[in-house]
Amino acid sequence: MKGNFSTLIAEQRPVIVDFHATWCGPCKAQAPVLKEVAAELGEKVRILKIDVDQNNQLAAAYQVQSVPTLMVFKGGNLVYRQAGVHSKSQLLNVLRPLF
């Protein structure tokens, strides 16, 4: 996943990376919010969901210590990182300046 991940986050459109776990309650609450953001923004944004249990090397490389952790990349650069559940408005406020 690491090589492919680097290619995906290098896109010029914003890429939201959701580091999550299947056993995580807050992660389950975050999922529908991400779907709403995707529905509203369409092709302007890409959303990647990374299961930390299945991709522990990638999670370790990005020092993910709690889930959910959301990161936003643009052009391969990390422009936002925050642990915890985000509302739709929070995410849109992070993303809109990147367009």
LOKEFI-482736 format. One record per residue: y, z, x of N, C-alpha, C in turn; residue in one letter. Coordinates in Angstrom, 3 decimals, always signed. Layout:
site n_c2:Y; n_c3:Z; n_c1:X; ca_c2:Y; ca_c3:Z; ca_c1:X; c_c2:Y; c_c3:Z; c_c1:X; aa:a
...
END
This chain:
site n_c2:-1.208; n_c3:+0.000; n_c1:+0.826; ca_c2:+0.000; ca_c3:+0.000; ca_c1:+0.000; c_c2:+1.259; c_c3:+0.000; c_c1:+0.860; aa:m
site n_c2:+1.212; n_c3:+0.580; n_c1:+2.054; ca_c2:+2.421; ca_c3:+0.764; ca_c1:+2.857; c_c2:+3.119; c_c3:-0.558; c_c1:+3.163; aa:k
site n_c2:+2.380; n_c3:-1.576; n_c1:+3.621; ca_c2:+2.998; ca_c3:-2.865; ca_c1:+3.923; c_c2:+3.593; c_c3:-3.503; c_c1:+2.692; aa:g
site n_c2:+2.851; n_c3:-3.512; n_c1:+1.607; ca_c2:+3.311; ca_c3:-4.070; ca_c1:+0.342; c_c2:+4.511; c_c3:-3.284; c_c1:-0.188; aa:n
site n_c2:+4.481; n_c3:-1.972; n_c1:-0.021; ca_c2:+5.575; ca_c3:-1.115; ca_c1:-0.476; c_c2:+6.873; c_c3:-1.512; c_c1:+0.222; aa:f
site n_c2:+6.811; n_c3:-1.714; n_c1:+1.521; ca_c2:+8.009; ca_c3:-2.094; ca_c1:+2.288; c_c2:+8.602; c_c3:-3.392; c_c1:+1.771; aa:s
site n_c2:+7.755; n_c3:-4.338; n_c1:+1.414; ca_c2:+8.222; ca_c3:-5.615; ca_c1:+0.866; c_c2:+8.883; c_c3:-5.409; c_c1:-0.491; aa:t
site n_c2:+8.274; n_c3:-4.596; n_c1:-1.332; ca_c2:+8.795; ca_c3:-4.376; ca_c1:-2.683; c_c2:+10.152; c_c3:-3.679; c_c1:-2.681; aa:l
site n_c2:+10.332; n_c3:-2.691; n_c1:-1.815; ca_c2:+11.606; ca_c3:-1.966; ca_c1:-1.813; c_c2:+12.712; c_c3:-2.747; c_c1:-1.109; aa:i
site n_c2:+12.362; n_c3:-3.851; n_c1:-0.462; ca_c2:+13.358; ca_c3:-4.662; ca_c1:+0.250; c_c2:+14.103; c_c3:-5.614; c_c1:-0.683; aa:a
site n_c2:+13.731; n_c3:-5.644; n_c1:-1.951; ca_c2:+14.395; ca_c3:-6.540; ca_c1:-2.907; c_c2:+15.880; c_c3:-6.207; c_c1:-3.014; aa:e
site n_c2:+16.663; n_c3:-7.203; n_c1:-3.395; ca_c2:+18.100; ca_c3:-6.994; ca_c1:-3.563; c_c2:+18.439; c_c3:-6.329; c_c1:-4.898; aa:q
site n_c2:+17.525; n_c3:-6.401; n_c1:-5.869; ca_c2:+17.758; ca_c3:-5.632; ca_c1:-7.097; c_c2:+17.305; c_c3:-4.199; c_c1:-6.837; aa:r
site n_c2:+17.863; n_c3:-3.235; n_c1:-7.539; ca_c2:+17.437; ca_c3:-1.846; ca_c1:-7.353; c_c2:+15.965; c_c3:-1.668; c_c1:-7.716; aa:p
site n_c2:+15.290; n_c3:-0.865; n_c1:-6.925; ca_c2:+13.883; ca_c3:-0.538; ca_c1:-7.158; c_c2:+13.782; c_c3:+0.975; c_c1:-7.328; aa:v
site n_c2:+13.361; n_c3:+1.399; n_c1:-8.513; ca_c2:+13.129; ca_c3:+2.824; ca_c1:-8.771; c_c2:+11.683; c_c3:+3.113; c_c1:-8.394; aa:i
site n_c2:+11.490; n_c3:+4.097; n_c1:-7.544; ca_c2:+10.143; ca_c3:+4.520; ca_c1:-7.181; c_c2:+9.912; c_c3:+5.901; c_c1:-7.775; aa:v
site n_c2:+8.913; n_c3:+5.974; n_c1:-8.636; ca_c2:+8.560; ca_c3:+7.225; ca_c1:-9.308; c_c2:+7.313; c_c3:+7.784; c_c1:-8.637; aa:d
site n_c2:+7.501; n_c3:+8.779; n_c1:-7.769; ca_c2:+6.361; ca_c3:+9.479; ca_c1:-7.176; c_c2:+5.912; c_c3:+10.514; c_c1:-8.193; aa:f
site n_c2:+4.676; n_c3:+10.366; n_c1:-8.686; ca_c2:+4.187; ca_c3:+11.221; ca_c1:-9.760; c_c2:+2.726; c_c3:+11.592; c_c1:-9.528; aa:h
site n_c2:+2.184; n_c3:+12.397; n_c1:-10.434; ca_c2:+0.764; ca_c3:+12.751; ca_c1:-10.424; c_c2:+0.265; c_c3:+12.778; c_c1:-11.867; aa:a
site n_c2:-0.990; n_c3:+12.429; n_c1:-12.052; ca_c2:-1.549; ca_c3:+12.362; ca_c1:-13.405; c_c2:-1.630; c_c3:+13.732; c_c1:-14.062; aa:t
site n_c2:-1.734; n_c3:+14.788; n_c1:-13.263; ca_c2:-1.870; ca_c3:+16.153; ca_c1:-13.789; c_c2:-0.520; c_c3:+16.833; c_c1:-14.052; aa:w
site n_c2:+0.564; n_c3:+16.141; n_c1:-13.763; ca_c2:+1.907; ca_c3:+16.729; ca_c1:-13.800; c_c2:+2.555; c_c3:+16.541; c_c1:-15.177; aa:c
site n_c2:+2.830; n_c3:+17.652; n_c1:-15.853; ca_c2:+3.477; ca_c3:+17.605; ca_c1:-17.167; c_c2:+4.854; c_c3:+16.960; c_c1:-17.151; aa:g
site n_c2:+5.746; n_c3:+17.391; n_c1:-16.259; ca_c2:+7.061; ca_c3:+16.755; ca_c1:-16.201; c_c2:+6.990; c_c3:+15.252; c_c1:-15.896; aa:p
site n_c2:+5.983; n_c3:+14.844; n_c1:-15.122; ca_c2:+5.816; ca_c3:+13.413; ca_c1:-14.827; c_c2:+5.512; c_c3:+12.642; c_c1:-16.107; aa:c
site n_c2:+4.726; n_c3:+13.261; n_c1:-16.975; ca_c2:+4.404; ca_c3:+12.618; ca_c1:-18.256; c_c2:+5.645; c_c3:+12.491; c_c1:-19.122; aa:k
site n_c2:+6.561; n_c3:+13.451; n_c1:-19.015; ca_c2:+7.819; ca_c3:+13.383; ca_c1:-19.763; c_c2:+8.743; c_c3:+12.306; c_c1:-19.181; aa:a
site n_c2:+8.648; n_c3:+12.056; n_c1:-17.876; ca_c2:+9.505; ca_c3:+11.067; ca_c1:-17.221; c_c2:+9.102; c_c3:+9.636; c_c1:-17.582; aa:q
site n_c2:+7.830; n_c3:+9.408; n_c1:-17.802; ca_c2:+7.320; ca_c3:+8.055; ca_c1:-18.026; c_c2:+8.016; c_c3:+7.311; c_c1:-19.170; aa:a
site n_c2:+8.184; n_c3:+7.892; n_c1:-20.369; ca_c2:+8.857; ca_c3:+7.146; ca_c1:-21.433; c_c2:+10.334; c_c3:+6.873; c_c1:-21.137; aa:p
site n_c2:+10.967; n_c3:+7.746; n_c1:-20.365; ca_c2:+12.368; ca_c3:+7.515; ca_c1:-19.986; c_c2:+12.455; c_c3:+6.275; c_c1:-19.093; aa:v
site n_c2:+11.522; n_c3:+6.158; n_c1:-18.160; ca_c2:+11.498; ca_c3:+4.979; ca_c1:-17.284; c_c2:+11.250; c_c3:+3.706; c_c1:-18.095; aa:l
site n_c2:+10.415; n_c3:+3.799; n_c1:-19.116; ca_c2:+10.170; ca_c3:+2.632; ca_c1:-19.978; c_c2:+11.441; c_c3:+2.234; c_c1:-20.718; aa:k
site n_c2:+12.212; n_c3:+3.212; n_c1:-21.175; ca_c2:+13.478; ca_c3:+2.919; ca_c1:-21.857; c_c2:+14.461; c_c3:+2.236; c_c1:-20.913; aa:e
site n_c2:+14.535; n_c3:+2.720; n_c1:-19.680; ca_c2:+15.429; ca_c3:+2.119; ca_c1:-18.687; c_c2:+14.993; c_c3:+0.686; c_c1:-18.406; aa:v
site n_c2:+13.696; n_c3:+0.481; n_c1:-18.256; ca_c2:+13.174; ca_c3:-0.862; ca_c1:-18.003; c_c2:+13.476; c_c3:-1.794; c_c1:-19.176; aa:a
site n_c2:+13.348; n_c3:-1.286; n_c1:-20.395; ca_c2:+13.616; ca_c3:-2.105; ca_c1:-21.581; c_c2:+15.098; c_c3:-2.481; c_c1:-21.650; aa:a
site n_c2:+15.969; n_c3:-1.560; n_c1:-21.275; ca_c2:+17.407; ca_c3:-1.824; ca_c1:-21.348; c_c2:+17.886; c_c3:-2.754; c_c1:-20.238; aa:e
site n_c2:+17.356; n_c3:-2.574; n_c1:-19.027; ca_c2:+17.864; ca_c3:-3.332; ca_c1:-17.886; c_c2:+17.054; c_c3:-4.581; c_c1:-17.548; aa:l
site n_c2:+15.838; n_c3:-4.657; n_c1:-18.056; ca_c2:+15.021; ca_c3:-5.851; ca_c1:-17.846; c_c2:+14.829; c_c3:-6.198; c_c1:-16.377; aa:g
site n_c2:+15.100; n_c3:-7.454; n_c1:-16.040; ca_c2:+14.862; ca_c3:-7.965; ca_c1:-14.690; c_c2:+15.884; c_c3:-7.469; c_c1:-13.663; aa:e
site n_c2:+16.887; n_c3:-6.725; n_c1:-14.104; ca_c2:+17.890; ca_c3:-6.211; ca_c1:-13.163; c_c2:+17.321; c_c3:-5.120; c_c1:-12.264; aa:k
site n_c2:+16.188; n_c3:-4.539; n_c1:-12.669; ca_c2:+15.609; ca_c3:-3.415; ca_c1:-11.937; c_c2:+14.091; c_c3:-3.550; c_c1:-11.906; aa:v
site n_c2:+13.483; n_c3:-3.030; n_c1:-10.858; ca_c2:+12.024; ca_c3:-2.951; ca_c1:-10.770; c_c2:+11.663; c_c3:-1.475; c_c1:-10.728; aa:r
site n_c2:+10.570; n_c3:-1.119; n_c1:-11.381; ca_c2:+10.100; ca_c3:+0.263; ca_c1:-11.363; c_c2:+8.692; c_c3:+0.290; c_c1:-10.780; aa:i
site n_c2:+8.521; n_c3:+1.100; n_c1:-9.748; ca_c2:+7.210; ca_c3:+1.292; ca_c1:-9.126; c_c2:+6.763; c_c3:+2.719; c_c1:-9.390; aa:l
site n_c2:+5.527; n_c3:+2.860; n_c1:-9.845; ca_c2:+4.968; ca_c3:+4.187; ca_c1:-10.053; c_c2:+3.938; c_c3:+4.423; c_c1:-8.952; aa:k
site n_c2:+4.145; n_c3:+5.483; n_c1:-8.185; ca_c2:+3.266; ca_c3:+5.808; ca_c1:-7.069; c_c2:+2.594; c_c3:+7.148; c_c1:-7.341; aa:i
site n_c2:+1.287; n_c3:+7.116; n_c1:-7.524; ca_c2:+0.512; ca_c3:+8.341; ca_c1:-7.724; c_c2:+0.339; c_c3:+9.010; c_c1:-6.355; aa:d
site n_c2:+0.884; n_c3:+10.201; n_c1:-6.197; ca_c2:+0.858; ca_c3:+10.870; ca_c1:-4.890; c_c2:-0.562; c_c3:+11.241; c_c1:-4.454; aa:v
site n_c2:-1.467; n_c3:+11.430; n_c1:-5.403; ca_c2:-2.843; ca_c3:+11.775; ca_c1:-5.051; c_c2:-3.600; c_c3:+10.559; c_c1:-4.517; aa:d
site n_c2:-3.257; n_c3:+9.378; n_c1:-5.004; ca_c2:-3.914; ca_c3:+8.155; ca_c1:-4.547; c_c2:-3.198; c_c3:+7.521; c_c1:-3.360; aa:q
site n_c2:-1.957; n_c3:+7.903; n_c1:-3.127; ca_c2:-1.147; ca_c3:+7.343; ca_c1:-2.040; c_c2:-0.517; c_c3:+8.463; c_c1:-1.223; aa:n
site n_c2:-1.364; n_c3:+9.395; n_c1:-0.759; ca_c2:-0.827; ca_c3:+10.579; ca_c1:-0.094; c_c2:-0.147; c_c3:+10.262; c_c1:+1.235; aa:n
site n_c2:-0.554; n_c3:+9.206; n_c1:+1.921; ca_c2:+0.122; ca_c3:+8.852; ca_c1:+3.178; c_c2:+1.541; c_c3:+8.365; c_c1:+2.908; aa:q
site n_c2:+1.710; n_c3:+7.576; n_c1:+1.861; ca_c2:+3.036; ca_c3:+7.090; ca_c1:+1.503; c_c2:+3.922; c_c3:+8.250; c_c1:+1.053; aa:l
site n_c2:+3.359; n_c3:+9.144; n_c1:+0.244; ca_c2:+4.117; ca_c3:+10.319; ca_c1:-0.203; c_c2:+4.520; c_c3:+11.180; c_c1:+0.995; aa:a
site n_c2:+3.627; n_c3:+11.333; n_c1:+1.955; ca_c2:+3.945; ca_c3:+12.121; ca_c1:+3.149; c_c2:+5.015; c_c3:+11.425; c_c1:+3.985; aa:a
site n_c2:+4.941; n_c3:+10.111; n_c1:+4.088; ca_c2:+5.919; ca_c3:+9.359; ca_c1:+4.876; c_c2:+7.334; c_c3:+9.538; c_c1:+4.313; aa:a
site n_c2:+7.441; n_c3:+9.681; n_c1:+2.992; ca_c2:+8.738; ca_c3:+9.878; ca_c1:+2.351; c_c2:+9.007; c_c3:+11.346; c_c1:+2.022; aa:y
site n_c2:+8.182; n_c3:+12.229; n_c1:+2.570; ca_c2:+8.348; ca_c3:+13.676; ca_c1:+2.450; c_c2:+8.493; c_c3:+14.137; c_c1:+0.999; aa:q
site n_c2:+7.652; n_c3:+13.590; n_c1:+0.134; ca_c2:+7.647; ca_c3:+13.997; ca_c1:-1.274; c_c2:+6.924; c_c3:+15.339; c_c1:-1.362; aa:v
site n_c2:+7.642; n_c3:+16.369; n_c1:-1.791; ca_c2:+7.069; ca_c3:+17.707; ca_c1:-1.851; c_c2:+6.887; c_c3:+18.207; c_c1:-3.278; aa:q
site n_c2:+7.523; n_c3:+17.550; n_c1:-4.241; ca_c2:+7.335; ca_c3:+17.928; ca_c1:-5.637; c_c2:+7.373; c_c3:+16.659; c_c1:-6.480; aa:s
site n_c2:+6.712; n_c3:+16.742; n_c1:-7.612; ca_c2:+6.679; ca_c3:+15.599; ca_c1:-8.524; c_c2:+7.204; c_c3:+16.031; c_c1:-9.885; aa:v
site n_c2:+7.882; n_c3:+15.147; n_c1:-10.597; ca_c2:+8.230; ca_c3:+13.799; ca_c1:-10.147; c_c2:+9.394; c_c3:+13.817; c_c1:-9.149; aa:p
site n_c2:+9.350; n_c3:+12.885; n_c1:-8.225; ca_c2:+10.481; ca_c3:+12.604; ca_c1:-7.352; c_c2:+10.834; c_c3:+11.145; c_c1:-7.559; aa:t
site n_c2:+12.081; n_c3:+10.887; n_c1:-7.897; ca_c2:+12.543; ca_c3:+9.514; ca_c1:-8.083; c_c2:+13.402; c_c3:+9.115; c_c1:-6.893; aa:l
site n_c2:+13.144; n_c3:+7.909; n_c1:-6.401; ca_c2:+13.952; ca_c3:+7.328; ca_c1:-5.341; c_c2:+14.404; c_c3:+5.957; c_c1:-5.805; aa:m
site n_c2:+15.590; n_c3:+5.567; n_c1:-5.399; ca_c2:+16.094; ca_c3:+4.230; ca_c1:-5.697; c_c2:+16.394; c_c3:+3.556; c_c1:-4.360; aa:v
site n_c2:+15.813; n_c3:+2.368; n_c1:-4.207; ca_c2:+16.032; ca_c3:+1.566; ca_c1:-3.009; c_c2:+16.757; c_c3:+0.288; c_c1:-3.404; aa:f
site n_c2:+17.560; n_c3:-0.214; n_c1:-2.500; ca_c2:+18.177; ca_c3:-1.530; ca_c1:-2.682; c_c2:+18.254; c_c3:-2.174; c_c1:-1.310; aa:k
site n_c2:+17.675; n_c3:-3.355; n_c1:-1.190; ca_c2:+17.657; ca_c3:-4.039; ca_c1:+0.092; c_c2:+16.924; c_c3:-3.255; c_c1:+1.165; aa:g
site n_c2:+15.941; n_c3:-2.465; n_c1:+0.765; ca_c2:+15.166; ca_c3:-1.670; ca_c1:+1.704; c_c2:+15.797; c_c3:-0.336; c_c1:+2.074; aa:g
site n_c2:+17.005; n_c3:-0.087; n_c1:+1.589; ca_c2:+17.713; ca_c3:+1.155; ca_c1:+1.902; c_c2:+17.578; c_c3:+2.164; c_c1:+0.771; aa:n
site n_c2:+17.303; n_c3:+3.401; n_c1:+1.135; ca_c2:+17.249; ca_c3:+4.478; ca_c1:+0.157; c_c2:+18.677; c_c3:+4.831; c_c1:-0.249; aa:l
site n_c2:+18.986; n_c3:+4.649; n_c1:-1.533; ca_c2:+20.347; ca_c3:+4.922; ca_c1:-2.004; c_c2:+20.417; c_c3:+6.154; c_c1:-2.916; aa:v
site n_c2:+19.247; n_c3:+6.650; n_c1:-3.338; ca_c2:+19.226; ca_c3:+7.819; ca_c1:-4.224; c_c2:+17.858; c_c3:+8.466; c_c1:-4.127; aa:y
site n_c2:+17.849; n_c3:+9.797; n_c1:-4.149; ca_c2:+16.590; ca_c3:+10.540; ca_c1:-4.149; c_c2:+16.828; c_c3:+11.876; c_c1:-4.835; aa:r
site n_c2:+15.953; n_c3:+12.198; n_c1:-5.789; ca_c2:+16.079; ca_c3:+13.481; ca_c1:-6.475; c_c2:+14.742; c_c3:+13.838; c_c1:-7.125; aa:q
site n_c2:+14.336; n_c3:+15.073; n_c1:-6.967; ca_c2:+13.132; ca_c3:+15.569; ca_c1:-7.640; c_c2:+13.505; c_c3:+16.039; c_c1:-9.036; aa:a
site n_c2:+12.522; n_c3:+16.036; n_c1:-9.926; ca_c2:+12.730; ca_c3:+16.528; ca_c1:-11.280; c_c2:+12.855; c_c3:+15.402; c_c1:-12.289; aa:g
site n_c2:+12.788; n_c3:+15.786; n_c1:-13.536; ca_c2:+12.871; ca_c3:+14.817; ca_c1:-14.632; c_c2:+14.324; c_c3:+14.364; c_c1:-14.795; aa:v
site n_c2:+14.493; n_c3:+13.067; n_c1:-14.952; ca_c2:+15.820; ca_c3:+12.467; ca_c1:-15.150; c_c2:+15.946; c_c3:+11.955; c_c1:-16.579; aa:h
site n_c2:+17.132; n_c3:+12.073; n_c1:-17.140; ca_c2:+17.390; ca_c3:+11.483; ca_c1:-18.455; c_c2:+17.720; c_c3:+10.004; c_c1:-18.267; aa:s
site n_c2:+17.683; n_c3:+9.283; n_c1:-19.353; ca_c2:+18.045; ca_c3:+7.864; ca_c1:-19.313; c_c2:+19.477; c_c3:+7.694; c_c1:-18.815; aa:k
site n_c2:+20.394; n_c3:+8.508; n_c1:-19.317; ca_c2:+21.793; ca_c3:+8.373; ca_c1:-18.908; c_c2:+21.975; c_c3:+8.677; c_c1:-17.423; aa:s
site n_c2:+21.256; n_c3:+9.661; n_c1:-16.899; ca_c2:+21.330; ca_c3:+9.955; ca_c1:-15.470; c_c2:+20.909; c_c3:+8.739; c_c1:-14.647; aa:q
site n_c2:+19.798; n_c3:+8.142; n_c1:-15.030; ca_c2:+19.299; ca_c3:+6.984; ca_c1:-14.286; c_c2:+20.251; c_c3:+5.802; c_c1:-14.387; aa:l
site n_c2:+20.772; n_c3:+5.555; n_c1:-15.567; ca_c2:+21.707; ca_c3:+4.443; ca_c1:-15.730; c_c2:+22.969; c_c3:+4.670; c_c1:-14.900; aa:l
site n_c2:+23.428; n_c3:+5.916; n_c1:-14.812; ca_c2:+24.610; ca_c3:+6.221; ca_c1:-13.994; c_c2:+24.344; c_c3:+5.979; c_c1:-12.508; aa:n
site n_c2:+23.110; n_c3:+6.190; n_c1:-12.076; ca_c2:+22.749; ca_c3:+5.919; ca_c1:-10.680; c_c2:+22.650; c_c3:+4.405; c_c1:-10.451; aa:v
site n_c2:+22.110; n_c3:+3.688; n_c1:-11.415; ca_c2:+21.808; ca_c3:+2.269; ca_c1:-11.229; c_c2:+22.999; c_c3:+1.338; c_c1:-11.422; aa:l
site n_c2:+23.842; n_c3:+1.613; n_c1:-12.382; ca_c2:+24.916; ca_c3:+0.661; ca_c1:-12.732; c_c2:+25.808; c_c3:+0.278; c_c1:-11.555; aa:r
site n_c2:+26.196; n_c3:+1.196; n_c1:-10.674; ca_c2:+27.036; ca_c3:+0.778; ca_c1:-9.533; c_c2:+26.303; c_c3:-0.149; c_c1:-8.551; aa:p
site n_c2:+24.990; n_c3:-0.258; n_c1:-8.669; ca_c2:+24.216; ca_c3:-1.063; ca_c1:-7.731; c_c2:+24.103; c_c3:-2.528; c_c1:-8.140; aa:l
site n_c2:+24.603; n_c3:-2.868; n_c1:-9.301; ca_c2:+24.497; ca_c3:-4.257; ca_c1:-9.785; c_c2:+25.679; c_c3:-5.076; c_c1:-9.307; aa:f
END
